[in-house]
Structures are given as C-alpha cells and as structure tokens.
C-alpha cells in the first residue's frame, strides 16, 4: 500500500516514521537484553556484545512483521 508523501514543500519533516522508530527501539532493547544475558551467563564482554549484535537484525525483521 503506497503512502502519501507527508512532507510539506520547504518544511522539515520527521526522519523516521513512528513505526520505524518503534521497530528500531525494540530491536535495540532486544540486543541489549541479549548482551546482558550473555554476560551474566559467564561469557566475556566481546562475546556477549557479538551475541547482542547478532540478535539485532533478526529482531528488526521480527518486529517489522508483527507491528502493523
């Protein structure tokens, strides 16, 4: 479904839509949570950060599909 361009000519509009901002926020929180859980499980910080970073992309895809 095509959306109308909401920017006014010569006016400043938002860089991201609300839906996009929520998807990215939830993905970032998921990555942070995975990092903390991996660190609490006894992994060293570089491994924990890698785990958290690896979770972010699937989380973006997941939240993009379920938020309508």
C-alpha positions in Angstrom: 0.0 0.0 0.0 1.5 3.3 -1.1 1.6 6.1 1.4 1.3 9.7 0.6 4.3 11.9 1.0 3.7 13.7 4.3 6.5 16.3 3.9 5.5 19.8 3.1 7.4 21.6 0.5 10.1 23.6 2.2 9.2 22.2 5.6 11.2 19.9 7.9 9.6 16.5 8.5 10.5 13.6 10.7 13.4 11.5 9.6 11.7 8.3 10.7 8.1 7.3 11.0 6.8 6.3 14.4 6.5 2.7 13.3 10.1 2.6 12.1 11.3 4.2 15.4 9.4 1.7 17.5 10.8 -1.2 15.4 14.4 0.1 15.8 13.9 0.8 19.5 12.5 -2.7 20.2 15.4 -4.3 18.3 18.0 -2.2 20.2 16.4 -3.2 23.5 16.4 -6.9 22.4 20.1 -6.6 21.6 20.9 -5.0 24.9 19.0 -7.7 26.7 20.7 -10.5 24.9 24.1 -8.8 25.6 23.3 -8.6 29.4 22.0 -12.2 29.5 25.1 -13.5 27.6 27.4 -11.6 30.0 25.5 -13.0 33.0 25.9 -16.5 31.6 29.6 -16.2 32.0 30.8 -15.1 28.6 33.5 -12.4 28.2 32.3 -9.0 27.1 33.4 -9.2 23.4 31.5 -12.5 23.0 28.4 -11.0 24.8 28.5 -7.9 22.6 28.7 -10.2 19.5 25.7 -12.1 20.6 23.7 -9.0 21.2 24.7 -7.6 17.8 23.8 -10.8 16.1 20.3 -10.6 17.6 19.5 -7.1 16.4 19.0 -7.9 12.7 16.5 -10.8 13.2 14.8 -8.7 15.8 14.3 -5.9 13.2 12.8 -8.4 10.8 10.6 -9.9 13.5 9.2 -6.6 14.8 8.8 -5.3 11.3 6.4 -8.2 10.5 4.4 -8.2 13.7 3.9 -4.5 14.1 1.2 -3.4 11.7 
